[in-house]
């Protein structure tokens, strides 16, 4: 189940990143995960999703800081 959840999160993220309007984050991830894992495993999948989204926000913040400081373009 964990592998399926990771695949759904990655797919939604990639489609959102490519600009697909049908995949707004985190709404698309939550909907697809819930459908994939069912109510029984939703709590654990939601925890994983929140961890993933937090990590993505932190990565973006670090990148933005490096750009602001002129260390990256």
Secondary structure, DSSP 8 states (H G I E B T S, - for coil): -HHHHHHHHHHHHHHHHTT-TT--TTHHHHHHHHHHHHHHHHHHHHHHHHHHHHHHHHHHHHHHHHHHTTS--
